[in-house]
Every structure is written in C-alpha cells, then in structure tokens.
Amino acid sequence: MRGLWILALAIGLAACGTVEGDPVSVAKETAAPSAVPETARPYDESADAQAQIDAAVAASAADGKRVLLMFGANWCPWCRRLDWVFQNQPDVSRELAAGWRLVHVDVGPRGSSTNRAVALRYGDPLGNGLPCLVVLDDEGGVAHVQETGSLEDGDHHDPARVTAFLAAWRDGQG
C-alpha cells in the first residue's frame, strides 16, 4: 500500500510540473503568455541592418536627431518589452519622436552570426546582453553603449528611467 502512495505522489508531482526540466514544466514555461506588454515582432529579420543605420545617420545629419541602435531579437522577451515601452509609454515615445531615429538590429537566433559584423562595428554591445542600446554620434560612430538592465524595474522597463536615458543622451551629455 505504501508503494502505491509513493507512486501516486510521484505521478501527481510530475503532472503539476514541479519536477525541474520535465516535459510538463517545459510546456508550461513556453506556453504561458507574458503578463507584461510586449511588441509581437519588432525586428525585421530580413532587413539590411547596416543600410538602415547608414540611412538613419544620413537623415540625422539633416534634422539633428540622434541615432539609437537597439540590438536584439524577436525571440527575446526583454527586447519585445523594451520596444513596447518605446512605442506605448507616452513620455518615452514623445522623447523618441522628438530627438531620435531608432534602428532595430536583429541578432538572429541564439548563437548565430546574424549581424555580427554590424555589432562589432558598433562596440560589440552583445556582451551586455539583450536588448542593448547604442547611441551614435553625429558621424555615425559610437558615442555610448548602454546595457538595459539598469533601465528595468522588476519584470519590465521603467518608463521614467528610459526617458531619462534618452533625454540625457539626446544632447550628447549622457
């Protein structure tokens, strides 16, 4: 009888997903929708990132806006969350519209070499994790590489911190 009870407990625990790495736990992790708002697919995986950056730098020469590169990928929840903040938080989206040209640089699947040469050209920001922001100077060189963990608050990016970062670097003062 004791053996049946232990077997029933083991089956119950496995069904609840409490055994780390079991198929049930993995399915729950991948199927659970995020409670934090995210943009569905902010990165154009077929885009020529360097051409987009060059176009943004050229356009910025005419209007004085700064260029902000956002290195990330569609598989990255933090990248999708930060993009949602950029688009949907009023203070952040106003600051972006007023002084920035945002270029998304897709880094592809984990471990891929997608846009690796672009990343190397702009300070190799991937070592800071994803997403990572790069502020360009007036000539298109790197003015600043910003990890985004310091812009987070719990499970999301803090709009006030993001706005402060953008405002500080818009004028090149950081």
Stockholm file with secondary structure:
# STOCKHOLM 1.0

chainA/1-174         MRGLWILALAIGLAACGTVEGDPVSVAKETAAPSAVPETARPYDESADAQAQIDAAVAASAADGKRVLLMFGANWCPWCRRLDWVFQNQPDVSRELAAGWRLVHVDVGPRGSSTNRAVALRYGDPLGNGLPCLVVLDDEGGVAHVQETGSLEDGDHHDPARVTAFLAAWRDGQG
#=GR chainA/1-174 SS CHHHHHHHHHHHHHHHTCSTTCHHHHHHHHHSCCSSCCCSCCSCTTSCHHHHHHHHHHHHHHHCCEEEEEEECTTCHHHHHHHHHHHHCHHHHHHHHHHEEEEEEECCSTTCCTTHHHHHHTTCGGGGCSSEEEEECTTSSEEEEEESGGGEETTEECHHHHHHHHHHHHTTCC
#=GC SS_cons         CHHHHHHHHHHHHHHHTCSTTCHHHHHHHHHSCCSSCCCSCCSCTTSCHHHHHHHHHHHHHHHCCEEEEEEECTTCHHHHHHHHHHHHCHHHHHHHHHHEEEEEEECCSTTCCTTHHHHHHTTCGGGGCSSEEEEECTTSSEEEEEESGGGEETTEECHHHHHHHHHHHHTTCC
//
